Amino acid sequence: MRVAIGGDHAGYPLKAHLVATLRDLGHDVDDRGTDGIEPVDYPPICAEVGRAVASGAADRGIVLGGSGQGEQIAANKVRGVRAALCNDLYTARMSRAHNDANVLAIGGRIVAPAMADEIVAVWLDTPFDGGRHQRRVEQIAAIEETK
């Protein structure tokens, strides 16, 4: 799977860890930055990840910051992105199964690397359930068209 990943300085240590994890799992990783702990603004990086997913250049995206909240919000501004903040396994599974989330946000100051590995694995492996959830995903997409 092609995975675009990016985050700010607060998310950098976890991003570096997850890039290695994703590659070890055989995924093609598109690292959109940042590349260190020097303070940077996250919105442009998260938008890049979102655009990679929305354009089809990446199958999924991951955005990382201190809490993951701002990163999720920024990614969700890109049309076609359904970013979900998942700092536990349940929300990771449900974001995929019910919402067909295509971008995962994680708080690097909240989630330890070992737990992040589990969250990412569950999120990447969980299929979308479709059915009644498809109608709701289509309703979300329709909201984007009324901006």
C-alpha positions as CSV (number, residue, x, y, z in Angstrom):
1,M,0.0,0.0,0.0
2,R,1.2,3.5,-0.7
3,V,1.1,5.6,2.5
4,A,1.8,9.3,2.6
5,I,2.9,10.5,6.1
6,G,3.7,13.9,7.6
7,G,3.6,15.9,10.7
8,D,5.0,18.8,12.7
9,H,8.0,18.9,15.1
10,A,5.9,17.4,17.9
11,G,4.9,14.5,15.7
12,Y,8.4,14.0,14.3
13,P,9.8,11.3,16.7
14,L,6.7,9.2,16.1
15,K,6.7,9.8,12.4
16,A,10.3,8.6,12.1
17,H,9.4,5.5,14.0
18,L,6.3,4.8,11.9
19,V,8.2,5.4,8.6
20,A,10.5,2.5,9.6
21,T,7.6,0.4,10.8
22,L,5.6,0.9,7.6
23,R,8.6,0.1,5.4
24,D,9.3,-3.0,7.5
25,L,5.7,-4.1,6.8
26,G,6.3,-3.7,3.1
27,H,4.4,-0.5,2.4
28,D,5.6,2.2,0.0
29,V,6.1,5.3,2.2
30,D,5.9,8.9,0.9
31,D,7.4,11.0,3.7
32,R,6.1,14.6,3.4
33,G,8.1,16.0,6.4
34,T,9.0,17.5,8.7
35,D,12.5,16.1,9.2
36,G,13.3,17.2,12.7
37,I,12.2,18.7,15.9
38,E,12.7,22.4,14.8
39,P,9.3,24.1,15.1
40,V,7.2,24.1,11.9
41,D,3.6,24.8,11.1
42,Y,1.6,21.6,10.5
43,P,-1.3,22.8,8.2
44,P,0.8,22.8,4.9
45,I,2.3,19.4,5.7
46,C,-1.1,17.8,6.5
47,A,-2.7,19.4,3.4
48,E,0.1,17.8,1.3
49,V,-0.7,14.4,2.8
50,G,-4.4,14.9,2.2
51,R,-3.8,16.0,-1.4
52,A,-1.7,12.9,-2.0
53,V,-4.5,10.7,-0.8
54,A,-7.3,12.7,-2.6
55,S,-5.4,12.6,-5.9
56,G,-4.7,8.9,-5.7
57,A,-0.9,9.4,-5.4
58,A,-1.2,7.6,-2.0
59,D,-3.8,5.0,-0.9
60,R,-3.8,6.2,2.7
61,G,-2.3,9.0,4.7
62,I,-1.1,9.5,8.3
63,V,-0.6,12.9,10.0
64,L,1.1,13.4,13.3
65,G,1.4,16.2,15.8
66,G,1.4,16.7,19.5
67,S,-2.3,15.9,20.0
68,G,-3.2,15.1,16.4
69,Q,-6.2,17.4,16.7
70,G,-5.0,20.2,14.5
71,E,-3.5,17.8,12.0
72,Q,-6.8,16.0,11.6
73,I,-8.6,19.3,11.1
74,A,-6.1,20.5,8.5
75,A,-6.2,17.3,6.6
76,N,-10.0,17.3,6.6
77,K,-10.0,20.7,4.7
78,V,-8.8,18.8,1.6
79,R,-11.8,17.7,-0.5
80,G,-12.1,13.9,-0.5
81,V,-10.2,13.4,2.8
82,R,-11.9,11.7,5.7
83,A,-9.3,12.1,8.5
84,A,-9.9,10.5,11.8
85,L,-8.0,11.1,15.1
86,C,-7.3,7.7,16.5
87,N,-5.3,7.3,19.7
88,D,-6.7,3.9,20.5
89,L,-7.5,0.6,18.7
90,Y,-11.3,1.0,18.8
91,T,-11.4,4.3,17.1
92,A,-8.9,3.1,14.5
93,R,-11.1,0.1,13.7
94,M,-14.3,2.1,13.6
95,S,-12.9,4.9,11.5
96,R,-12.2,2.4,8.8
97,A,-15.2,0.1,9.2
98,H,-17.8,2.8,9.5
99,N,-16.3,6.0,8.0
100,D,-13.9,4.7,5.4
101,A,-11.3,7.1,6.8
102,N,-8.4,7.6,4.4
103,V,-6.2,9.7,6.6
104,L,-5.2,8.7,10.2
105,A,-4.2,11.3,12.8
106,I,-2.3,10.3,15.9
107,G,-1.0,12.4,18.8
108,G,2.7,11.9,19.1
109,R,2.7,13.3,22.7
110,I,-0.2,11.0,23.6
111,V,0.5,7.6,22.0
112,A,3.6,5.5,22.6
113,P,5.4,4.1,19.6
114,A,4.4,0.5,20.4
115,M,0.7,1.5,20.6
116,A,1.0,3.6,17.5
117,D,2.3,0.5,15.6
118,E,-0.8,-1.4,16.7
119,I,-3.1,1.5,15.8
120,V,-1.6,1.8,12.3
121,A,-1.7,-2.0,11.8
122,V,-5.4,-2.1,12.7
123,W,-6.2,1.0,10.7
124,L,-4.5,-0.3,7.6
125,D,-5.9,-3.8,7.9
126,T,-9.6,-2.9,8.6
127,P,-11.8,-2.9,5.5
128,F,-14.7,-0.5,5.0
129,D,-18.0,-2.3,5.9
130,G,-20.0,-0.5,3.2
131,G,-23.7,-1.1,3.5
132,R,-25.6,1.5,5.5
133,H,-22.2,3.2,6.1
134,Q,-21.7,3.9,2.4
135,R,-24.8,6.1,2.4
136,R,-23.3,8.1,5.2
137,V,-19.9,8.5,3.6
138,E,-21.7,9.7,0.4
139,Q,-23.6,12.3,2.6
140,I,-20.3,13.5,4.0
141,A,-19.0,13.9,0.4
142,A,-22.1,15.8,-0.6
143,I,-21.4,18.3,2.2
144,E,-18.1,19.2,0.5
145,E,-20.0,20.0,-2.7
146,T,-22.1,22.7,-0.9
147,K,-19.3,24.8,0.4
